[in-house]
Amino acid sequence: MNRTTGIVALLLSLMVAFSLAPAMAVTKADKAPAAVEETKKEVDANAKINVNTADVAELTGIPGIGPKTAEAIVAYRKDNGQFKSLDDLVEVKGIGPKKLEKIRPFLQNI
């Protein structure tokens, strides 16, 4: 095989490989929706979460609330009863005044 034939063969191989690559790529839409939903529920921009009824999955859907803080909210509520005001959330470990103001737009008023 001469040099020109080798270069042409290489270029054709690369063209085939790159033309198939997009078809083989996995997109977010290809992932199982149930698996994504189980890891974290997304909060609808217009929906507000009730901290007195929300479970850990709903709470982790709030930007700024991770699993540990969500678990702390649920545990605090279990030990102390329902929150009487959103301001009571500062009593939960992991939530201070700054975080409360960040998450307040995603919470229903009590």
C-alpha positions, 0 to 999 in steps of 0.5 A: 500500500502506498502512502497516498492510499494509506492516507485516504484509508485513514481519512475515510476511517476517521470520517466514518468514526466521526459520523457515527459518534453523535448517534452513539452519544448518550443524552440526558433524555436517554437516561431513565427518568425514574432514576433521575427523579429518585435522586432529586426532585426538581422544584417547579418555579411557581410551586412552593414547598410546605416545610411542615409536610415536605419529605426529604426528596422534596426538600432537596429539590430546593436550591441550597438544601442538600440531603443532610439539611433536608434530613435535619429539617425532617428530624427537627419537625419530628422532634419539635412539631410543626414549624410555626413560622419560616423563621423557625428554620434557623433553629435547624442545624445547617440553616442560618439567616443567610440560607433562610433568605436564600430558600424563602422564595421556594417555601410556602408561608406558614 
